[in-house]
Structure formats: C-alpha cells, structure tokens
C-alpha cells in the first residue's frame, strides 16, 4: 500500500511509534481510559496503512474496527450511540475523552 519503499517504512514507523507510546503510557501508569488510547492508535494508522491485497486490506479493516470496539461498547452500555461517540473521539484532541459515567467530555 505505499508508492515507494521509503513511504512504506515511514508508515511502519508511525504505527510503531503510536504503539510504543501506548505501551509506555501503560507501563508508566497513564493511559486514557474507556478505549480512548485505542482510538488514538486507530487515528495514527488511518490512512497510513493499506493492505497490499484484498485479503490484507480486509485484515487492516478488521483491526481498525476492533480498535474502536471498546469505545462503541462502553458508550452503548451507557445508553449512547457508540458510533457517534467514536466519531467524535476520532476528531477530538487526543487528551479529551468521553466519560460514560458522567456523560461529559473531559
């Protein structure tokens, strides 16, 4: 899914950086709750990862959907539309999350 090998390496490094940042946050005891960290990873790889074949693209799509699943489910468990909450998080500042217990963006 990249025009050049350099572009492919850059995309790979972006993904690795996002995953390493999330791992470091977990190890240090800080990671946004409610699946927000997973949405941040999802945002980092959106548009940067494309499958080289139809099967590979299907795999990418599955991973992307799985990364958003916790947020959708938490919102739905709180009586909200999970797709709307997820969409808002995808376009929100990464330090802002949805608090399902208080129904507030914090």
Secondary structure, DSSP 4 states (H G I P E B T S, - for coil): --SSHHHHHHHHHHHHHHHHHHHHHHHTT---TTTHHHHHHHHHHTTT---SSHHHHHHHHHHHHHHHHHHHHHHHHTTS-HHHHHHHHHTS-TT--EETTTTEE-
